[in-house]
Amino acid sequence: MDKVRLLRDFTDEPGDIEDPWYSGNFDRVGNQIRTGCEGLLRWIIEELGLYPRTN
């Protein structure tokens, strides 16, 4: 069975995504989420052997 991973585990800076309510830095949290999603997408593409089409 696979383990649960944090979104930022797919980036160069693994760890928790901070809570913007307490930090007040919504831009930084947005960037953490964006880079995590980009890293997750790269991981999925590599794991499934998928490659984007080139026109």
mmCIF file as Biopython writes it, N, C-alpha, C and O atoms, coordinates in Angstrom:
data_model
#
loop_
_atom_site.group_PDB
_atom_site.id
_atom_site.type_symbol
_atom_site.label_atom_id
_atom_site.label_alt_id
_atom_site.label_comp_id
_atom_site.label_asym_id
_atom_site.label_entity_id
_atom_site.label_seq_id
_atom_site.pdbx_PDB_ins_code
_atom_site.Cartn_x
_atom_site.Cartn_y
_atom_site.Cartn_z
_atom_site.occupancy
_atom_site.B_iso_or_equiv
_atom_site.auth_seq_id
_atom_site.auth_asym_id
_atom_site.pdbx_PDB_model_num
ATOM 1   N N  . MET A ? 1  ? 0.845  -1.171 0.000   1.0 0.0 1  A 1 
ATOM 2   C CA . MET A ? 1  ? 0.000  0.000  0.000   1.0 0.0 1  A 1 
ATOM 3   C C  . MET A ? 1  ? 0.896  1.242  0.000   1.0 0.0 1  A 1 
ATOM 4   O O  . MET A ? 1  ? 1.895  1.301  0.717   1.0 0.0 1  A 1 
ATOM 5   N N  . ASP A ? 2  ? 0.526  2.222  -0.808  1.0 0.0 2  A 1 
ATOM 6   C CA . ASP A ? 2  ? 1.288  3.466  -0.882  1.0 0.0 2  A 1 
ATOM 7   C C  . ASP A ? 2  ? 1.023  4.324  0.347   1.0 0.0 2  A 1 
ATOM 8   O O  . ASP A ? 2  ? -0.028 4.228  0.980   1.0 0.0 2  A 1 
ATOM 9   N N  . LYS A ? 3  ? 1.985  5.152  0.663   1.0 0.0 3  A 1 
ATOM 10  C CA . LYS A ? 3  ? 1.820  6.038  1.812   1.0 0.0 3  A 1 
ATOM 11  C C  . LYS A ? 3  ? 1.228  7.372  1.371   1.0 0.0 3  A 1 
ATOM 12  O O  . LYS A ? 3  ? 1.296  7.749  0.201   1.0 0.0 3  A 1 
ATOM 13  N N  . VAL A ? 4  ? 0.658  8.059  2.319   1.0 0.0 4  A 1 
ATOM 14  C CA . VAL A ? 4  ? 0.125  9.396  2.069   1.0 0.0 4  A 1 
ATOM 15  C C  . VAL A ? 4  ? 1.300  10.367 2.039   1.0 0.0 4  A 1 
ATOM 16  O O  . VAL A ? 4  ? 2.191  10.298 2.886   1.0 0.0 4  A 1 
ATOM 17  N N  . ARG A ? 5  ? 1.300  11.259 1.072   1.0 0.0 5  A 1 
ATOM 18  C CA . ARG A ? 5  ? 2.385  12.230 0.959   1.0 0.0 5  A 1 
ATOM 19  C C  . ARG A ? 5  ? 1.823  13.643 1.002   1.0 0.0 5  A 1 
ATOM 20  O O  . ARG A ? 5  ? 0.680  13.884 0.614   1.0 0.0 5  A 1 
ATOM 21  N N  . LEU A ? 6  ? 2.635  14.563 1.476   1.0 0.0 6  A 1 
ATOM 22  C CA . LEU A ? 6  ? 2.254  15.968 1.493   1.0 0.0 6  A 1 
ATOM 23  C C  . LEU A ? 6  ? 2.470  16.561 0.104   1.0 0.0 6  A 1 
ATOM 24  O O  . LEU A ? 6  ? 3.349  16.119 -0.637  1.0 0.0 6  A 1 
ATOM 25  N N  . LEU A ? 7  ? 1.678  17.547 -0.239  1.0 0.0 7  A 1 
ATOM 26  C CA . LEU A ? 7  ? 1.786  18.175 -1.553  1.0 0.0 7  A 1 
ATOM 27  C C  . LEU A ? 7  ? 3.175  18.747 -1.787  1.0 0.0 7  A 1 
ATOM 28  O O  . LEU A ? 7  ? 3.716  18.642 -2.888  1.0 0.0 7  A 1 
ATOM 29  N N  . ARG A ? 8  ? 3.748  19.344 -0.766  1.0 0.0 8  A 1 
ATOM 30  C CA . ARG A ? 8  ? 5.081  19.939 -0.927  1.0 0.0 8  A 1 
ATOM 31  C C  . ARG A ? 8  ? 6.193  18.899 -0.976  1.0 0.0 8  A 1 
ATOM 32  O O  . ARG A ? 8  ? 7.347  19.250 -1.224  1.0 0.0 8  A 1 
ATOM 33  N N  . ASP A ? 9  ? 5.869  17.617 -0.743  1.0 0.0 9  A 1 
ATOM 34  C CA . ASP A ? 9  ? 6.862  16.559 -0.914  1.0 0.0 9  A 1 
ATOM 35  C C  . ASP A ? 9  ? 7.281  16.424 -2.377  1.0 0.0 9  A 1 
ATOM 36  O O  . ASP A ? 9  ? 8.307  15.813 -2.677  1.0 0.0 9  A 1 
ATOM 37  N N  . PHE A ? 10 ? 6.504  16.983 -3.269  1.0 0.0 10 A 1 
ATOM 38  C CA . PHE A ? 10 ? 6.793  16.921 -4.698  1.0 0.0 10 A 1 
ATOM 39  C C  . PHE A ? 10 ? 7.561  18.150 -5.172  1.0 0.0 10 A 1 
ATOM 40  O O  . PHE A ? 10 ? 7.666  18.396 -6.373  1.0 0.0 10 A 1 
ATOM 41  N N  . THR A ? 11 ? 8.098  18.923 -4.224  1.0 0.0 11 A 1 
ATOM 42  C CA . THR A ? 11 ? 8.866  20.129 -4.543  1.0 0.0 11 A 1 
ATOM 43  C C  . THR A ? 11 ? 10.271 20.005 -3.968  1.0 0.0 11 A 1 
ATOM 44  O O  . THR A ? 11 ? 10.619 19.009 -3.335  1.0 0.0 11 A 1 
ATOM 45  N N  . ASP A ? 12 ? 11.065 21.043 -4.204  1.0 0.0 12 A 1 
ATOM 46  C CA . ASP A ? 12 ? 12.420 21.095 -3.639  1.0 0.0 12 A 1 
ATOM 47  C C  . ASP A ? 12 ? 12.411 21.504 -2.173  1.0 0.0 12 A 1 
ATOM 48  O O  . ASP A ? 12 ? 13.444 21.461 -1.505  1.0 0.0 12 A 1 
ATOM 49  N N  . GLU A ? 13 ? 11.237 21.903 -1.672  1.0 0.0 13 A 1 
ATOM 50  C CA . GLU A ? 13 ? 11.101 22.332 -0.277  1.0 0.0 13 A 1 
ATOM 51  C C  . GLU A ? 13 ? 9.965  21.557 0.388   1.0 0.0 13 A 1 
ATOM 52  O O  . GLU A ? 13 ? 8.888  22.112 0.607   1.0 0.0 13 A 1 
ATOM 53  N N  . PRO A ? 14 ? 10.191 20.269 0.716   1.0 0.0 14 A 1 
ATOM 54  C CA . PRO A ? 14 ? 9.123  19.470 1.324   1.0 0.0 14 A 1 
ATOM 55  C C  . PRO A ? 14 ? 8.708  19.995 2.691   1.0 0.0 14 A 1 
ATOM 56  O O  . PRO A ? 14 ? 9.481  20.660 3.380   1.0 0.0 14 A 1 
ATOM 57  N N  . GLY A ? 15 ? 7.492  19.686 3.062   1.0 0.0 15 A 1 
ATOM 58  C CA . GLY A ? 15 ? 6.981  20.094 4.359   1.0 0.0 15 A 1 
ATOM 59  C C  . GLY A ? 15 ? 5.526  20.489 4.269   1.0 0.0 15 A 1 
ATOM 60  O O  . GLY A ? 15 ? 4.874  20.298 3.242   1.0 0.0 15 A 1 
ATOM 61  N N  . ASP A ? 16 ? 5.029  21.039 5.353   1.0 0.0 16 A 1 
ATOM 62  C CA . ASP A ? 16 ? 3.639  21.467 5.405   1.0 0.0 16 A 1 
ATOM 63  C C  . ASP A ? 16 ? 3.431  22.767 4.632   1.0 0.0 16 A 1 
ATOM 64  O O  . ASP A ? 16 ? 4.351  23.570 4.480   1.0 0.0 16 A 1 
ATOM 65  N N  . ILE A ? 17 ? 2.220  22.955 4.155   1.0 0.0 17 A 1 
ATOM 66  C CA . ILE A ? 17 ? 1.810  24.243 3.619   1.0 0.0 17 A 1 
ATOM 67  C C  . ILE A ? 17 ? 1.351  25.063 4.815   1.0 0.0 17 A 1 
ATOM 68  O O  . ILE A ? 17 ? 0.515  24.620 5.603   1.0 0.0 17 A 1 
ATOM 69  N N  . GLU A ? 18 ? 1.905  26.260 4.938   1.0 0.0 18 A 1 
ATOM 70  C CA . GLU A ? 18 ? 1.571  27.064 6.111   1.0 0.0 18 A 1 
ATOM 71  C C  . GLU A ? 18 ? 0.122  27.544 6.052   1.0 0.0 18 A 1 
ATOM 72  O O  . GLU A ? 18 ? -0.488 27.585 4.983   1.0 0.0 18 A 1 
ATOM 73  N N  . ASP A ? 19 ? -0.402 27.896 7.182   1.0 0.0 19 A 1 
ATOM 74  C CA . ASP A ? 19 ? -1.773 28.377 7.290   1.0 0.0 19 A 1 
ATOM 75  C C  . ASP A ? 19 ? -1.782 29.887 7.080   1.0 0.0 19 A 1 
ATOM 76  O O  . ASP A ? 19 ? -1.244 30.620 7.909   1.0 0.0 19 A 1 
ATOM 77  N N  . PRO A ? 20 ? -2.382 30.372 5.986   1.0 0.0 20 A 1 
ATOM 78  C CA . PRO A ? 20 ? -2.338 31.805 5.718   1.0 0.0 20 A 1 
ATOM 79  C C  . PRO A ? 20 ? -3.125 32.630 6.731   1.0 0.0 20 A 1 
ATOM 80  O O  . PRO A ? 20 ? -2.894 33.831 6.865   1.0 0.0 20 A 1 
ATOM 81  N N  . TRP A ? 21 ? -4.031 32.009 7.428   1.0 0.0 21 A 1 
ATOM 82  C CA . TRP A ? 21 ? -4.799 32.732 8.437   1.0 0.0 21 A 1 
ATOM 83  C C  . TRP A ? 21 ? -3.866 33.266 9.524   1.0 0.0 21 A 1 
ATOM 84  O O  . TRP A ? 21 ? -4.044 34.381 10.016  1.0 0.0 21 A 1 
ATOM 85  N N  . TYR A ? 22 ? -2.867 32.452 9.892   1.0 0.0 22 A 1 
ATOM 86  C CA . TYR A ? 22 ? -1.938 32.852 10.950  1.0 0.0 22 A 1 
ATOM 87  C C  . TYR A ? 22 ? -0.746 33.634 10.417  1.0 0.0 22 A 1 
ATOM 88  O O  . TYR A ? 22 ? -0.270 34.569 11.062  1.0 0.0 22 A 1 
ATOM 89  N N  . SER A ? 23 ? -0.265 33.249 9.236   1.0 0.0 23 A 1 
ATOM 90  C CA . SER A ? 23 ? 0.917  33.935 8.702   1.0 0.0 23 A 1 
ATOM 91  C C  . SER A ? 23 ? 0.550  35.248 8.018   1.0 0.0 23 A 1 
ATOM 92  O O  . SER A ? 23 ? 1.364  36.170 7.960   1.0 0.0 23 A 1 
ATOM 93  N N  . GLY A ? 24 ? -0.684 35.334 7.498   1.0 0.0 24 A 1 
ATOM 94  C CA . GLY A ? 24 ? -1.096 36.527 6.783   1.0 0.0 24 A 1 
ATOM 95  C C  . GLY A ? 24 ? -0.499 36.636 5.395   1.0 0.0 24 A 1 
ATOM 96  O O  . GLY A ? 24 ? -0.717 37.630 4.702   1.0 0.0 24 A 1 
ATOM 97  N N  . ASN A ? 25 ? 0.258  35.620 4.977   1.0 0.0 25 A 1 
ATOM 98  C CA . ASN A ? 25 ? 0.924  35.680 3.681   1.0 0.0 25 A 1 
ATOM 99  C C  . ASN A ? 25 ? 0.239  34.741 2.682   1.0 0.0 25 A 1 
ATOM 100 O O  . ASN A ? 25 ? 0.693  33.622 2.444   1.0 0.0 25 A 1 
ATOM 101 N N  . PHE A ? 26 ? -0.844 35.217 2.119   1.0 0.0 26 A 1 
ATOM 102 C CA . PHE A ? 26 ? -1.626 34.405 1.187   1.0 0.0 26 A 1 
ATOM 103 C C  . PHE A ? 26 ? -0.879 34.167 -0.121  1.0 0.0 26 A 1 
ATOM 104 O O  . PHE A ? 26 ? -1.053 33.123 -0.749  1.0 0.0 26 A 1 
ATOM 105 N N  . ASP A ? 27 ? -0.048 35.127 -0.540  1.0 0.0 27 A 1 
ATOM 106 C CA . ASP A ? 27 ? 0.726  34.947 -1.771  1.0 0.0 27 A 1 
ATOM 107 C C  . ASP A ? 27 ? 1.713  33.794 -1.635  1.0 0.0 27 A 1 
ATOM 108 O O  . ASP A ? 27 ? 1.841  32.976 -2.545  1.0 0.0 27 A 1 
ATOM 109 N N  . ARG A ? 28 ? 2.410  33.725 -0.507  1.0 0.0 28 A 1 
ATOM 110 C CA . ARG A ? 28 ? 3.380  32.643 -0.301  1.0 0.0 28 A 1 
ATOM 111 C C  . ARG A ? 28 ? 2.668  31.294 -0.262  1.0 0.0 28 A 1 
ATOM 112 O O  . ARG A ? 28 ? 3.159  30.321 -0.833  1.0 0.0 28 A 1 
ATOM 113 N N  . VAL A ? 29 ? 1.527  31.226 0.397   1.0 0.0 29 A 1 
ATOM 114 C CA . VAL A ? 29 ? 0.770  29.978 0.459   1.0 0.0 29 A 1 
ATOM 115 C C  . VAL A ? 29 ? 0.288  29.587 -0.936  1.0 0.0 29 A 1 
ATOM 116 O O  . VAL A ? 29 ? 0.337  28.413 -1.303  1.0 0.0 29 A 1 
ATOM 117 N N  . GLY A ? 30 ? -0.174 30.560 -1.711  1.0 0.0 30 A 1 
ATOM 118 C CA . GLY A ? 30 ? -0.574 30.281 -3.090  1.0 0.0 30 A 1 
ATOM 119 C C  . GLY A ? 30 ? 0.572  29.721 -3.907  1.0 0.0 30 A 1 
ATOM 120 O O  . GLY A ? 30 ? 0.378  28.799 -4.699  1.0 0.0 30 A 1 
ATOM 121 N N  . ASN A ? 31 ? 1.759  30.263 -3.724  1.0 0.0 31 A 1 
ATOM 122 C CA . ASN A ? 31 ? 2.942  29.748 -4.430  1.0 0.0 31 A 1 
ATOM 123 C C  . ASN A ? 31 ? 3.302  28.354 -3.965  1.0 0.0 31 A 1 
ATOM 124 O O  . ASN A ? 31 ? 3.705  27.519 -4.775  1.0 0.0 31 A 1 
ATOM 125 N N  . GLN A ? 32 ? 3.164  28.081 -2.663  1.0 0.0 32 A 1 
ATOM 126 C CA . GLN A ? 32 ? 3.440  26.732 -2.157  1.0 0.0 32 A 1 
ATOM 127 C C  . GLN A ? 32 ? 2.486  25.723 -2.801  1.0 0.0 32 A 1 
ATOM 128 O O  . GLN A ? 32 ? 2.901  24.629 -3.185  1.0 0.0 32 A 1 
ATOM 129 N N  . ILE A ? 33 ? 1.226  26.088 -2.915  1.0 0.0 33 A 1 
ATOM 130 C CA . ILE A ? 33 ? 0.237  25.190 -3.511  1.0 0.0 33 A 1 
ATOM 131 C C  . ILE A ? 33 ? 0.518  25.011 -5.004  1.0 0.0 33 A 1 
ATOM 132 O O  . ILE A ? 33 ? 0.467  23.893 -5.515  1.0 0.0 33 A 1 
ATOM 133 N N  . ARG A ? 34 ? 0.816  26.113 -5.705  1.0 0.0 34 A 1 
ATOM 134 C CA . ARG A ? 34 ? 1.092  26.032 -7.141  1.0 0.0 34 A 1 
ATOM 135 C C  . ARG A ? 34 ? 2.303  25.151 -7.430  1.0 0.0 34 A 1 
ATOM 136 O O  . ARG A ? 34 ? 2.241  24.274 -8.291  1.0 0.0 34 A 1 
ATOM 137 N N  . THR A ? 35 ? 3.412  25.380 -6.710  1.0 0.0 35 A 1 
ATOM 138 C CA . THR A ? 35 ? 4.607  24.574 -6.974  1.0 0.0 35 A 1 
ATOM 139 C C  . THR A ? 35 ? 4.384  23.117 -6.575  1.0 0.0 35 A 1 
ATOM 140 O O  . THR A ? 35 ? 4.934  22.212 -7.203  1.0 0.0 35 A 1 
ATOM 141 N N  . GLY A ? 36 ? 3.587  22.884 -5.544  1.0 0.0 36 A 1 
ATOM 142 C CA . GLY A ? 36 ? 3.250  21.505 -5.170  1.0 0.0 36 A 1 
ATOM 143 C C  . GLY A ? 36 ? 2.453  20.807 -6.256  1.0 0.0 36 A 1 
ATOM 144 O O  . GLY A ? 36 ? 2.713  19.646 -6.572  1.0 0.0 36 A 1 
ATOM 145 N N  . CYS A ? 37 ? 1.487  21.505 -6.825  1.0 0.0 37 A 1 
ATOM 146 C CA . CYS A ? 37 ? 0.677  20.921 -7.906  1.0 0.0 37 A 1 
ATOM 147 C C  . CYS A ? 37 ? 1.514  20.662 -9.150  1.0 0.0 37 A 1 
ATOM 148 O O  . CYS A ? 37 ? 1.349  19.638 -9.812  1.0 0.0 37 A 1 
ATOM 149 N N  . GLU A ? 38 ? 2.412  21.590 -9.469  1.0 0.0 38 A 1 
ATOM 150 C CA . GLU A ? 38 ? 3.296  21.382 -10.622 1.0 0.0 38 A 1 
ATOM 151 C C  . GLU A ? 38 ? 4.194  20.168 -10.404 1.0 0.0 38 A 1 
ATOM 152 O O  . GLU A ? 38 ? 4.391  19.363 -11.313 1.0 0.0 38 A 1 
ATOM 153 N N  . GLY A ? 39 ? 4.730  20.043 -9.205  1.0 0.0 39 A 1 
ATOM 154 C CA . GLY A ? 39 ? 5.582  18.891 -8.892  1.0 0.0 39 A 1 
ATOM 155 C C  . GLY A ? 39 ? 4.804  17.592 -8.919  1.0 0.0 39 A 1 
ATOM 156 O O  . GLY A ? 39 ? 5.305  16.578 -9.405  1.0 0.0 39 A 1 
ATOM 157 N N  . LEU A ? 40 ? 3.589  17.608 -8.404  1.0 0.0 40 A 1 
ATOM 158 C CA . LEU A ? 40 ? 2.747  16.411 -8.435  1.0 0.0 40 A 1 
ATOM 159 C C  . LEU A ? 40 ? 2.446  16.011 -9.868  1.0 0.0 40 A 1 
ATOM 160 O O  . LEU A ? 40 ? 2.494  14.827 -10.199 1.0 0.0 40 A 1 
ATOM 161 N N  . LEU A ? 41 ? 2.139  16.972 -10.718 1.0 0.0 41 A 1 
ATOM 162 C CA . LEU A ? 41 ? 1.863  16.673 -12.114 1.0 0.0 41 A 1 
ATOM 163 C C  . LEU A ? 41 ? 3.083  16.066 -12.798 1.0 0.0 41 A 1 
ATOM 164 O O  . LEU A ? 41 ? 2.954  15.105 -13.556 1.0 0.0 41 A 1 
ATOM 165 N N  . ARG A ? 42 ? 4.270  16.621 -12.537 1.0 0.0 42 A 1 
ATOM 166 C CA . ARG A ? 42 ? 5.500  16.038 -13.105 1.0 0.0 42 A 1 
ATOM 167 C C  . ARG A ? 42 ? 5.673  14.601 -12.636 1.0 0.0 42 A 1 
ATOM 168 O O  . ARG A ? 42 ? 6.035  13.726 -13.423 1.0 0.0 42 A 1 
ATOM 169 N N  . TRP A ? 43 ? 5.416  14.358 -11.358 1.0 0.0 43 A 1 
ATOM 170 C CA . TRP A ? 43 ? 5.563  13.006 -10.803 1.0 0.0 43 A 1 
ATOM 171 C C  . TRP A ? 43 ? 4.591  12.037 -11.477 1.0 0.0 43 A 1 
ATOM 172 O O  . TRP A ? 43 ? 4.972  10.922 -11.836 1.0 0.0 43 A 1 
ATOM 173 N N  . ILE A ? 44 ? 3.341  12.458 -11.650 1.0 0.0 44 A 1 
ATOM 174 C CA . ILE A ? 44 ? 2.337  11.607 -12.299 1.0 0.0 44 A 1 
ATOM 175 C C  . ILE A ? 44 ? 2.767  11.276 -13.721 1.0 0.0 44 A 1 
ATOM 176 O O  . ILE A ? 44 ? 2.691  10.122 -14.145 1.0 0.0 44 A 1 
ATOM 177 N N  . ILE A ? 45 ? 3.218  12.285 -14.457 1.0 0.0 45 A 1 
ATOM 178 C CA . ILE A ? 45 ? 3.651  12.074 -15.839 1.0 0.0 45 A 1 
ATOM 179 C C  . ILE A ? 45 ? 4.796  11.067 -15.884 1.0 0.0 45 A 1 
ATOM 180 O O  . ILE A ? 45 ? 4.797  10.168 -16.724 1.0 0.0 45 A 1 
ATOM 181 N N  . GLU A ? 46 ? 5.767  11.210 -14.990 1.0 0.0 46 A 1 
ATOM 182 C CA . GLU A ? 46 ? 6.908  10.290 -14.958 1.0 0.0 46 A 1 
ATOM 183 C C  . GLU A ? 46 ? 6.486  8.886  -14.539 1.0 0.0 46 A 1 
ATOM 184 O O  . GLU A ? 46 ? 6.919  7.905  -15.144 1.0 0.0 46 A 1 
ATOM 185 N N  . GLU A ? 47 ? 5.652  8.778  -13.518 1.0 0.0 47 A 1 
ATOM 186 C CA . GLU A ? 47 ? 5.230  7.468  -13.014 1.0 0.0 47 A 1 
ATOM 187 C C  . GLU A ? 47 ? 4.413  6.690  -14.042 1.0 0.0 47 A 1 
ATOM 188 O O  . GLU A ? 47 ? 4.557  5.473  -14.153 1.0 0.0 47 A 1 
ATOM 189 N N  . LEU A ? 48 ? 3.570  7.371  -14.783 1.0 0.0 48 A 1 
ATOM 190 C CA . LEU A ? 48 ? 2.712  6.707  -15.760 1.0 0.0 48 A 1 
ATOM 191 C C  . LEU A ? 48 ? 3.358  6.636  -17.144 1.0 0.0 48 A 1 
ATOM 192 O O  . LEU A ? 48 ? 2.792  6.050  -18.067 1.0 0.0 48 A 1 
ATOM 193 N N  . GLY A ? 49 ? 4.528  7.227  -17.285 1.0 0.0 49 A 1 
ATOM 194 C CA . GLY A ? 49 ? 5.199  7.212  -18.570 1.0 0.0 49 A 1 
ATOM 195 C C  . GLY A ? 49 ? 4.484  8.066  -19.608 1.0 0.0 49 A 1 
ATOM 196 O O  . GLY A ? 49 ? 4.553  7.781  -20.804 1.0 0.0 49 A 1 
ATOM 197 N N  . LEU A ? 50 ? 3.803  9.104  -19.157 1.0 0.0 50 A 1 
ATOM 198 C CA . LEU A ? 50 ? 3.085  9.991  -20.067 1.0 0.0 50 A 1 
ATOM 199 C C  . LEU A ? 50 ? 3.974  11.174 -20.416 1.0 0.0 50 A 1 
ATOM 200 O O  . LEU A ? 50 ? 4.777  11.632 -19.604 1.0 0.0 50 A 1 
ATOM 201 N N  . TYR A ? 51 ? 3.818  11.642 -21.606 1.0 0.0 51 A 1 
ATOM 202 C CA . TYR A ? 51 ? 4.583  12.798 -22.016 1.0 0.0 51 A 1 
ATOM 203 C C  . TYR A ? 51 ? 3.668  13.720 -22.795 1.0 0.0 51 A 1 
ATOM 204 O O  . TYR A ? 51 ? 2.892  13.251 -23.628 1.0 0.0 51 A 1 
ATOM 205 N N  . PRO A ? 52 ? 3.736  15.012 -22.546 1.0 0.0 52 A 1 
ATOM 206 C CA . PRO A ? 52 ? 2.870  15.948 -23.269 1.0 0.0 52 A 1 
ATOM 207 C C  . PRO A ? 52 ? 3.122  15.895 -24.771 1.0 0.0 52 A 1 
ATOM 208 O O  . PRO A ? 52 ? 4.239  15.650 -25.224 1.0 0.0 52 A 1 
ATOM 209 N N  . ARG A ? 53 ? 2.071  16.128 -25.518 1.0 0.0 53 A 1 
ATOM 210 C CA . ARG A ? 53 ? 2.204  16.162 -26.976 1.0 0.0 53 A 1 
ATOM 211 C C  . ARG A ? 53 ? 2.993  17.383 -27.397 1.0 0.0 53 A 1 
ATOM 212 O O  . ARG A ? 53 ? 2.933  18.435 -26.761 1.0 0.0 53 A 1 
ATOM 213 N N  . THR A ? 54 ? 3.730  17.225 -28.473 1.0 0.0 54 A 1 
ATOM 214 C CA . THR A ? 54 ? 4.382  18.365 -29.091 1.0 0.0 54 A 1 
ATOM 215 C C  . THR A ? 54 ? 3.736  18.554 -30.452 1.0 0.0 54 A 1 
ATOM 216 O O  . THR A ? 54 ? 3.513  17.589 -31.182 1.0 0.0 54 A 1 
ATOM 217 N N  . ASN A ? 55 ? 3.442  19.778 -30.784 1.0 0.0 55 A 1 
ATOM 218 C CA . ASN A ? 55 ? 2.776  20.062 -32.068 1.0 0.0 55 A 1 
ATOM 219 C C  . ASN A ? 55 ? 3.760  20.281 -33.162 1.0 0.0 55 A 1 
ATOM 220 O O  . ASN A ? 55 ? 3.369  20.531 -34.303 1.0 0.0 55 A 1 
#
